[in-house]
Amino acid sequence: MSTDATAPPGIVLVGARGYGLHHRATIDRLVGLGVCTLTAVVDPTLDADEDGGVPVVDDVAAARAHWPVDVVVVAAPIAAHLPLALSALEAGADVLIEKPPVTTRAALATLLDAERRTGRVVQVGFQSLGSHALPAIRDGSVVGTVRSAAAIGTWTRNQAYWDRSAWAGRRRVNGVDVLDGVVTNPLAHAVATALALVGCRRAEEVARVEVELYRANAIEGDDTSAVRVTTTTGREATAALTLCGPTEVLPSVRVRGTTGSAVLGYTTDEVTIDGVTHGLGRTDLLENLLAHRSRGDALLVPLVSTGAFVEVLEAVRATAPVQIDHPWVTWEGEGPARRPLVTDVEAVVERAADQGALFSEVGAPWAHAVRDEVLDELVVDGVPVASVLDGAGTIPTSSPRPYLHPVRTLGGTVVSAHHPPDHDWHCGVGIAIPDLDGVNCWGGRTSVHGEGYVWRDDHGRATVPHAERHGPSLQQEVRWQRPDRTVALHEDRTLAWRPVDAGWELTWSSSFRVPGDAVVRLGGPGSNGRVGAGYGGFTWRFPPCSDVTVRTATASGEDAVHGSVAPWIEWTAAFEGAAATVRIEAQGHEDPWFVRMAEYPAIGSALAWRTPALVRPGIPLVRSFRATISDGPSGVGAGSGAGRTLGG
């Protein structure tokens, strides 16, 4: 290994595929100019010992056996950014890291501290911030003092894009926030550029962040979103973005100042003023980092300058994306080429950019900006274990209704999910009825005998006009309503909670009453002819989990437990690495258990497995359950009671 102090700095490229190919081309060009040397490549997808004659190694430490490591370029998945950058700094290298550098305020603080402690620097790969157009606009000669900047991005992405990696479209992977969506990844440059143009780059320069996140794709993240950042000086940076447009248009930022306006095409470094377009260049960020090392040039995107962008990510992290309701989405293509088109999304994005507004403020028909209201909190031994939500944040075709989420163990492990990308209408822990006298109070497509699942305008909702709290007990009056808001069914719901040796216990009792003199039919796909599809009634949707065991007293596994009748059902799994167990006991009834493991994680008690449940005048229909929520694997014995399978 050379130790010549005059030798060109050695670079290690971490991540040779995807955007890493762009970095490789830049590095090869600079190597040809004698500016640097490519010491090694780190990429677990490469099997060969060399990549184009360059050593392939396991990590930065191993690269030192081949040449000095002065700069590490990180083009790895988002979840790996922080540990890779930390290890590179600790090894004495400067870092060029892809955007976003990190996804949380705390992680940014950790990385900034490592910079200070090691004396090394981190440059963040917001390439657009190397554009010469930014200082030209910011110096006041183009539009005067900049007052606002509105980014606009209308792109299109198909299923292959979301299938390209295990983290694509995910908000959290293995306990780490990745927040992959339109704001934070494909059009992150639009947001960062708008922030830079209004002079808002550090966290302390942000006064307020507002976001509206939507998704048409079956992803956890957002694909159609609006952002508005108000700075401490009163300026505004906004972004109206989508990956669900009919065509892909070059993104731009509209800048308004005290003396005029301009449009920056930040991918082309072109500025248009009064219809005249001026082409400006940009400085490559790796070249800038190397110039910083050799002659002290100021970094164009130092880590601290991404604080404002990380504040946007904090707002994204705190906001769950809302599904765009199906009437406003059409689909084109098949298989990997399949993609959603949001109705009039180009016009909506245009209006939002012109007005510096959020989608709900410009009348987007799909902009469901209402959020769930927390009606109550369940607390056991001083620990919040569940929130009672009113369901107002649920879109109409997912049948809004009250439910519990998040439900936690006493140790803090979340064991419920709501609005998952596979079935937006799955709402935490609660009651849902697929066929309430012809009204869909479950959500999604309606199961029609002989036709399968079809979209119909038959979605109802459930509201809570009255509730009373008595210590660790909550009584709710629930009204199940038809699409015209008339009442189809009354429910008297009682929740009680208490600590037990295994963790904590939730008791749920629902008493259904008819609103008039007619019998009310509670059905679902099972009672409408679809064998084995007896969902509907009390349902518990779990978040992503692994190492799942589902069992009753005498049966184990999805096939054996699904459709069986037994006194209790138990679900044990690892949720982001933490084991937890949920055991549900049926009280006073023998409805079959409903189980899904392979398709999605959920259990429930089938209210209408083969035949509808009937609610008769003067005779309430009661369904009661006792659930025990525990940290750790199951500690419950097999117990007694026979299980049987009811077909399907």
C-alpha positions in Angstrom: 0.0 0.0 0.0 1.3 3.4 -0.9 2.0 6.0 1.8 3.1 8.8 -0.6 1.6 12.0 0.8 1.5 13.4 -2.7 -0.4 10.5 -4.1 -4.0 11.3 -5.3 -6.6 10.6 -2.6 -8.1 7.1 -2.5 -11.8 6.7 -2.9 -14.0 3.8 -1.8 -17.4 3.4 -3.5 -20.0 1.8 -1.3 -22.8 0.6 -3.5 -22.0 -0.1 -7.1 -25.5 -0.5 -8.6 -28.4 1.8 -9.0 -27.3 5.4 -8.5 -23.9 4.0 -7.7 -23.3 3.6 -11.4 -23.5 7.4 -11.8 -20.9 7.8 -9.0 -18.7 5.1 -10.6 -18.7 7.1 -13.9 -17.8 10.3 -12.1 -15.0 8.6 -10.2 -13.6 6.9 -13.4 -13.6 10.3 -15.1 -11.7 11.9 -12.2 -9.3 9.0 -12.0 -8.5 9.6 -15.7 -7.7 13.2 -14.9 -5.3 12.1 -12.1 -7.5 13.7 -9.4 -8.1 10.6 -7.4 -7.7 6.8 -7.2 -10.5 4.3 -6.9 -9.2 2.1 -4.0 -12.0 -0.4 -3.8 -15.7 -1.1 -4.2 -18.0 -2.4 -1.4 -21.1 -4.1 -2.7 -22.5 -7.4 -1.4 -24.3 -8.0 -4.7 -20.9 -8.4 -6.5 -19.5 -11.9 -6.5 -16.3 -11.3 -8.3 -13.0 -10.3 -6.6 -12.8 -7.3 -9.0 -15.2 -4.9 -10.6 -13.6 -3.6 -13.8 -10.2 -4.2 -12.4 -11.0 -2.6 -9.0 -10.9 -4.7 -5.9 -14.2 -5.7 -4.4 -14.0 -5.9 -0.6 -16.3 -6.4 2.4 -15.9 -3.1 4.1 -13.9 0.1 4.3 -11.3 -1.5 6.7 -10.6 -4.2 4.1 -10.1 -1.5 1.4 -7.0 -0.2 3.3 -5.0 -3.2 2.3 -5.1 -2.0 -1.3 -4.6 1.8 -1.1 -5.3 4.7 1.4 -9.0 5.5 2.0 -9.5 9.2 2.0 -13.0 9.6 0.8 -16.0 7.2 1.0 -18.8 7.6 -1.4 -22.0 6.0 0.0 -24.7 5.0 -2.5 -26.4 2.4 -0.3 -30.0 1.8 0.8 -31.3 4.6 3.1 -31.4 2.4 6.2 -27.6 1.9 5.9 -26.6 5.5 5.5 -26.0 6.3 9.2 -23.9 3.2 10.1 -21.9 3.5 6.9 -21.2 7.2 7.3 -20.3 6.7 11.0 -17.8 3.9 10.2 -16.2 6.0 7.4 -15.8 9.0 9.6 -14.3 6.9 12.4 -11.9 5.4 9.9 -10.6 8.9 9.2 -12.3 9.4 5.8 -14.4 12.2 4.4 -17.8 11.2 3.1 -20.1 11.9 0.2 -23.4 10.3 1.0 -26.5 10.1 -1.1 -29.7 11.9 -0.1 -31.4 11.8 2.3 -28.4 11.5 4.6 -30.6 10.3 7.4 -34.3 10.3 8.1 -34.6 11.6 11.7 -33.5 14.6 13.7 -31.8 12.4 16.2 -29.8 10.5 13.5 -28.6 13.9 12.0 -27.4 15.0 15.5 -25.5 11.7 15.8 -23.8 12.2 12.5 -23.0 15.9 13.1 -21.4 14.9 16.4 -19.3 12.3 14.6 -18.1 15.0 12.2 -17.0 17.2 15.0 -15.4 14.4 17.0 -13.4 13.0 14.0 -12.6 16.3 12.3 -13.8 14.9 9.0 -16.6 16.2 6.8 -19.8 14.9 5.2 -21.1 16.2 1.9 -24.7 15.2 1.0 -25.6 14.3 -2.6 -28.2 16.9 -3.4 -26.7 17.4 -6.8 -29.0 20.2 -7.7 -27.5 22.3 -5.0 -24.3 22.4 -7.0 -26.0 24.3 -9.7 -24.6 27.7 -10.6 -28.2 28.9 -11.0 -28.8 28.9 -7.2 -26.3 31.7 -6.3 -27.3 33.6 -9.5 -30.9 33.7 -8.3 -30.0 34.2 -4.6 -27.8 37.2 -5.2 -30.8 39.4 -6.0 -29.9 40.3 -9.6 -32.6 38.0 -11.2 -35.8 38.4 -9.2 -34.7 40.7 -6.4 -35.0 39.3 -2.9 -36.5 35.8 -3.1 -39.9 35.6 -1.3 -41.1 32.1 -2.3 -40.1 29.0 -4.2 -42.6 26.4 -5.4 -41.3 23.1 -6.7 -43.4 21.1 -9.1 -42.8 17.5 -10.1 -45.0 15.3 -12.3 -43.4 11.9 -12.8 -44.7 8.4 -13.5 -43.5 5.2 -11.9 -44.7 1.6 -12.5 -44.8 -1.5 -10.4 -41.2 -2.5 -11.4 -40.0 0.7 -9.6 -41.5 -0.4 -6.3 -40.3 -3.9 -6.8 -36.7 -3.0 -7.4 -35.6 -3.4 -3.7 -36.9 -4.6 -0.4 -37.0 -1.1 1.0 -38.7 0.7 -2.0 -41.9 2.3 -0.9 -41.4 1.3 2.7 -41.5 3.7 5.7 -39.7 1.4 8.1 -37.5 -1.6 7.6 -36.1 -3.8 10.5 -36.8 -1.1 13.0 -35.1 1.7 11.0 -37.0 4.6 9.4 -36.4 4.7 5.6 -39.5 6.8 4.7 -39.1 6.0 1.0 -41.6 8.1 -1.0 -41.9 10.9 -3.5 -40.9 13.6 -1.0 -37.8 11.9 0.4 -36.3 10.1 -2.6 -37.2 10.5 -6.3 -38.2 14.1 -6.0 -36.3 15.0 -2.9 -34.1 17.4 -5.0 -37.2 19.4 -5.7 -37.8 20.0 -2.0 -34.2 20.6 -1.2 -33.8 23.1 -4.1 -36.9 25.1 -3.1 -35.6 25.3 0.5 -32.2 26.5 -0.7 -33.7 29.1 -2.9 -35.5 30.7 0.0 -32.4 30.6 2.2 -33.7 27.8 4.4 -31.1 25.1 4.8 -30.4 24.7 8.5 -32.9 23.2 11.0 -33.1 26.4 13.0 -34.2 28.3 9.9 -37.5 26.4 9.8 -40.5 27.8 11.5 -43.2 25.4 10.3 -43.6 22.3 8.2 -46.9 21.2 6.7 -47.3 18.1 4.6 -50.1 16.2 2.9 -49.1 12.7 1.9 -51.1 10.4 -0.4 -50.6 7.1 -2.2 -52.3 5.5 -5.2 -49.8 2.6 -5.2 -50.0 -0.3 -2.8 -47.0 1.0 -0.8 -46.4 2.2 2.7 -44.9 5.5 1.6 -46.3 8.4 -0.4 -46.4 8.9 -4.1 -48.4 12.1 -4.4 -47.7 14.7 -1.8 -47.6 18.4 -1.0 -45.1 20.2 1.3 -45.1 23.7 2.6 -42.2 25.1 4.7 -42.4 28.5 6.4 -39.1 29.9 7.3 -38.2 32.0 10.4 -38.0 35.0 8.0 -41.5 34.5 6.7 -40.5 33.0 3.3 -42.2 29.9 1.9 -40.9 26.9 0.1 -43.5 24.6 -1.3 -43.5 21.4 -3.3 -46.3 19.7 -5.2 -45.2 16.3 -6.3 -46.5 13.1 -7.9 -45.3 9.8 -9.3 -48.7 9.1 -10.8 -48.8 11.4 -13.7 -49.7 10.3 -17.3 -46.3 11.5 -18.6 -42.9 12.4 -17.1 -42.2 16.2 -17.1 -38.9 17.8 -16.2 -39.3 19.1 -12.7 -38.9 22.8 -11.9 -38.9 25.4 -9.2 -40.9 28.6 -9.6 -39.2 31.5 -7.8 -40.9 34.7 -6.9 -39.0 37.8 -5.7 -39.5 41.4 -4.9 -38.8 42.5 -8.5 -39.8 39.5 -10.6 -40.1 35.8 -11.1 -38.1 33.0 -12.7 -38.4 29.2 -13.3 -35.4 27.0 -12.5 -35.2 23.6 -14.3 -33.0 22.1 -11.6 -32.1 19.0 -13.5 -30.9 21.0 -16.5 -29.6 24.1 -14.7 -31.7 26.3 -16.9 -33.3 29.5 -15.7 -36.2 31.0 -17.6 -36.9 34.7 -17.2 -39.6 36.5 -19.2 -39.7 33.7 -21.7 -35.9 33.6 -22.2 -34.0 30.6 -21.1 -30.4 30.8 -19.8 -28.3 27.7 -19.4 -26.0 27.6 -16.4 -23.6 24.9 -15.3 -23.0 23.1 -12.0 -20.2 21.9 -9.9 -20.0 18.2 -9.2 -20.3 17.4 -5.5 -17.4 14.9 -5.5 -15.1 17.3 -7.2 -16.2 20.0 -4.7 -15.4 17.6 -1.8 -11.9 16.8 -3.3 -11.3 20.6 -3.8 -12.3 21.1 -0.2 -9.6 18.6 0.8 -6.9 19.9 -1.4 -7.4 23.7 -1.3 -10.1 24.4 1.3 -13.0 25.2 -1.0 -16.3 25.6 0.9 -18.5 22.5 0.7 -21.6 23.1 -1.4 -23.8 20.7 0.6 -22.3 20.2 4.1 -24.2 17.9 6.4 -25.4 20.8 8.7 -27.1 22.4 5.7 -29.5 19.5 5.3 -31.1 20.2 8.6 -34.1 21.9 7.1 -34.7 18.9 4.8 -34.5 16.6 7.7 -37.2 18.7 9.4 -39.4 17.9 6.4 -38.6 14.3 6.9 -39.7 14.5 10.6 -43.0 15.9 9.4 -43.3 13.0 6.8 -42.4 10.5 9.6 -45.2 11.9 11.8 -47.8 11.8 9.0 -49.4 8.6 7.7 -50.0 8.6 3.9 -53.7 8.5 3.0 -54.9 6.2 0.2 -56.3 8.0 -2.8 -59.9 6.8 -3.1 -60.5 4.4 -6.0 -62.9 6.6 -8.0 -59.9 9.0 -8.7 -57.4 6.3 -9.8 -57.2 4.4 -13.1 -54.6 1.7 -13.9 -52.6 1.1 -17.0 -50.5 -1.8 -18.1 -49.9 -5.3 -16.6 -47.3 -6.9 -14.4 -44.2 -4.8 -13.9 -45.5 -2.2 -16.3 -48.7 -1.6 -14.3 -49.0 1.9 -13.0 -51.7 4.2 -11.5 -52.9 7.5 -12.9 -54.5 9.9 -10.5 -57.3 11.9 -12.1 -56.3 15.4 -13.1 -53.2 15.2 -11.0 -51.2 17.5 -13.4 -53.8 20.3 -13.0 -53.9 19.8 -9.3 -50.1 20.0 -9.0 -50.1 23.1 -11.2 -52.6 24.9 -9.0 -50.8 24.0 -5.8 -47.5 25.3 -7.2 -49.1 28.5 -8.4 -50.8 29.2 -5.1 -48.1 27.8 -2.8 -50.8 25.6 -1.4 -51.5 22.1 -0.2 -53.7 19.8 -2.3 -56.7 20.1 0.0 -56.5 23.9 -0.3 -56.8 23.8 -4.1 -59.8 21.5 -4.2 -58.2 18.2 -5.2 -61.2 15.8 -5.1 -59.1 13.0 -3.6 -57.5 15.1 -0.9 -58.8 13.5 2.2 -57.1 15.8 4.7 -59.2 14.9 7.7 -57.2 13.0 10.3 -58.4 10.6 13.0 -59.4 12.1 16.3 -58.2 10.3 19.5 -61.4 9.7 21.5 -59.7 8.1 24.5 -56.5 6.5 25.7 -56.1 3.1 27.4 -53.5 3.2 30.1 -52.3 0.3 32.2 -50.0 0.7 35.1 -49.1 4.2 33.8 -48.3 2.8 30.3 -50.3 3.9 27.3 -51.4 0.7 25.6 -54.0 1.7 23.0 -55.6 4.7 21.4 -59.3 4.8 20.6 -59.7 6.5 17.2 -62.9 7.8 15.6 -61.9 6.7 12.1 -62.4 10.1 10.5 -59.1 9.7 8.7 -60.4 6.7 6.8 -61.4 7.4 3.1 -65.1 6.8 2.2 -64.6 3.5 0.3 -62.7 2.0 3.3 -65.8 2.5 5.5 -64.8 4.8 8.3 -65.5 3.4 11.8 -64.0 3.6 15.3 -61.2 1.3 16.2 -58.1 0.8 18.4 -54.6 1.7 17.1 -51.8 1.6 18.0 -52.2 -1.3 20.4 -49.0 -2.0 22.4 -47.6 -4.4 24.8 -46.6 -3.1 28.2 -43.0 -3.2 26.8 -44.0 -0.8 24.0 -44.2 -3.3 21.1 -46.9 -2.2 18.6 -49.1 -5.2 17.7 -51.7 -3.5 15.5 -51.7 -1.9 12.0 -54.1 0.4 10.2 -54.5 1.3 6.6 -51.8 -1.2 5.4 -51.0 -0.9 1.6 -52.5 -4.3 0.8 -55.9 -3.5 2.3 -56.5 0.1 3.2 -59.7 -0.8 5.0 -58.1 -2.9 7.6 -58.3 -0.7 10.7 -56.4 -1.8 13.7 -58.5 -3.7 16.2 -62.3 -3.4 16.0 -65.6 -4.4 14.4 -66.3 -4.3 10.7 -69.3 -5.8 8.8 -68.9 -6.6 5.1 -72.7 -6.9 4.4 -75.0 -5.0 6.7 -78.3 -5.5 5.0 -76.6 -4.7 1.7 -74.3 -2.0 3.0 -70.5 -2.5 2.9 -69.3 -1.5 6.4 -66.0 -3.4 5.9 -64.5 -1.4 3.0 -63.0 -2.0 -0.4 -64.7 -4.0 -3.1 -68.0 -5.7 -2.3 -68.3 -9.5 -2.6 -71.2 -10.2 -5.0 -72.5 -13.7 -5.4 -71.7 -15.0 -8.9 -69.6 -11.9 -9.7 -66.8 -11.9 -7.2 -65.4 -8.6 -5.8 -66.7 -5.5 -7.5 -66.6 -1.8 -6.7 -70.0 -0.5 -5.7 -71.3 2.8 -4.2 -72.5 0.9 -1.1 -70.1 2.0 1.6 -71.4 2.8 5.0 -69.7 4.2 8.1 -69.9 4.0 11.9 -69.8 7.0 14.2 -69.7 7.5 18.0 -72.2 10.2 19.0 -71.8 9.4 22.7 -69.2 7.9 25.0 -68.8 7.6 28.8 -65.6 6.8 30.7 -65.7 5.1 34.1 -62.2 4.4 35.3 -60.6 1.6 33.2 -63.8 1.2 31.3 -65.3 2.9 28.2 -68.8 2.7 27.0 -69.5 3.9 23.4 -72.7 4.3 21.5 -71.9 3.4 17.9 -74.2 4.1 15.0 -73.7 2.1 11.8 -74.9 4.1 8.9 -75.9 3.6 5.3 -74.4 5.7 2.5 -77.3 8.2 2.9 -76.3 8.5 6.6 -79.5 6.9 7.9 -78.9 4.4 10.8 -78.9 0.8 9.9 -77.7 -0.7 13.2 -77.0 0.4 16.8 -74.1 -1.0 18.8 -73.5 -0.6 22.5 -69.8 -1.1 22.9 -68.0 -1.6 26.2 -64.2 -1.7 26.6 -62.4 -2.6 29.8 -58.7 -3.0 30.5 -56.5 -4.1 33.4 -53.1 -5.5 34.2 -52.6 -9.3 34.4 -49.7 -11.5 35.2 -49.0 -12.1 31.5 -49.2 -8.4 30.5 -52.5 -6.6 30.1 -56.0 -7.6 29.3 -58.6 -6.0 27.0 -62.3 -7.0 27.3 -64.5 -6.0 24.3 -68.2 -6.5 24.2 -70.5 -5.4 21.4 -74.3 -5.5 21.7 -76.1 -4.9 18.4 -79.7 -3.6 18.3 -82.0 -2.9 15.3 -83.1 0.7 14.8 -86.7 -0.3 13.9 -89.0 -3.2 13.7 -87.3 -5.1 10.9 -84.7 -7.9 11.3 -81.2 -6.8 10.3 -78.9 -9.2 8.5 -75.2 -9.2 9.2 -73.3 -11.1 6.5 -70.2 -11.2 4.4 -68.4 -13.1 1.6 -68.8 -16.4 3.5 -72.5 -16.1 3.9 -72.7 -14.8 0.3 -71.2 -18.0 -1.2 -67.5 -17.6 -1.0 -66.3 -20.7 0.9 -63.7 -19.9 3.6 -64.0 -16.2 3.3 -65.8 -15.7 6.6 -64.3 -12.4 7.5 -66.3 -9.8 9.3 -66.9 -9.1 12.9 -64.2 -8.6 15.5 -60.9 -8.4 13.6 -57.2 -7.8 14.7 -54.8 -6.7 11.9 -51.2 -7.1 12.8 -48.2 -5.1 11.5 -45.5 -6.8 9.5 -44.1 -9.6 11.6 -42.0 -12.8 11.3 -41.7 -16.2 13.1 -45.5 -16.4 13.4 -47.3 -19.1 15.3 -51.0 -19.2 15.3 -52.8 -21.8 17.3 -55.9 -22.9 19.3 -56.2 -25.5 22.1 -55.9 -28.4 19.5 -54.8 -26.9 16.2 -51.8 -25.0 14.9 -51.1 -23.2 11.6 -53.2 -21.1 9.3 -54.9 -24.0 7.5 -55.8 -25.9 10.6 -57.0 -22.9 12.7 -58.8 -21.0 10.0 -62.5 -21.9 10.2 -62.1 -23.8 13.4 -64.2 -23.3 16.6 -62.3 -23.2 19.8 -62.4 -21.3 23.1 -59.4 -19.2 22.2 -56.9 -18.3 19.5 -53.3 -17.2 20.0 -50.9 -15.3 17.7 -47.2 -15.2 18.6 -44.7 -13.4 16.4 -41.7 -11.1 16.2 -42.6 -7.5 15.6 -39.5 -5.6 14.4 -37.5 -8.1 16.4 -39.5 -8.0 19.6 -41.6 -11.1 20.4 -45.2 -10.6 21.5 -48.3 -12.7 22.0 -52.0 -11.9 21.5 -54.5 -14.4 22.9 -58.2 -13.8 22.2 -60.9 -15.8 24.0 -64.5 -15.9 22.8 -67.0 -15.4 25.5 -70.5 -16.8 25.2 -70.5 -17.7 21.5 -68.9 -20.2 19.1 -68.1 -18.3 16.0 -65.3 -19.8 13.8 -61.9 -18.2 13.9 -60.6 -16.4 10.8 -56.9 -16.5 10.1 -54.6 -15.0 7.5 -50.8 -15.5 7.6 -49.5 -16.0 4.0 -51.5 -13.2 2.4 -51.3 -10.7 5.3 -51.2 -11.0 9.2 -54.6 -11.0 10.8 -57.0 -13.0 13.0 -60.7 -12.5 13.8 -63.9 -14.0 14.8 -66.2 -14.7 11.9 -69.6 -13.3 12.5 -71.1 -14.8 9.3 -68.9 -17.8 8.3 -71.6 -19.6 6.2 -74.8 -17.9 7.2 -75.7 -14.4 8.1 -76.2 -13.4 11.8 -79.6 -12.0 12.4 -80.4 -9.1 14.7 -84.1 -9.3 15.7 -86.2 -6.5 17.2 -86.0 -6.6 21.0 -83.3 -9.2 21.0 -79.7 -7.8 21.0 -77.0 -9.8 19.3 -73.9 -9.9 21.6 -70.3 -10.7 20.8 -67.8 -10.5 23.6 -64.0 -11.2 23.7 -61.2 -11.1 26.2 -57.7 -10.5 24.8 -54.4 -10.8 26.6 -51.5 -8.8 25.2 -48.1 -10.0 26.3 -44.4 -9.3 25.7 -42.4 -12.3 24.6 -43.4 -15.7 23.2 -46.4 -17.6 24.4 -46.4 -18.9 27.9 -49.9 -20.3 27.9 -50.4 -24.0 28.0 -52.5 -25.9 25.6 -55.4 -25.9 28.0 -58.6 -27.7 27.2 -61.3 -27.5 24.6 -61.9 -29.1 21.3 -61.3 -27.4 17.9 -63.0 -28.3 14.7 -62.7 -27.1 11.1 -65.8 -25.8 9.3 -64.7 -26.3 5.7 -62.8 -23.9 3.5 
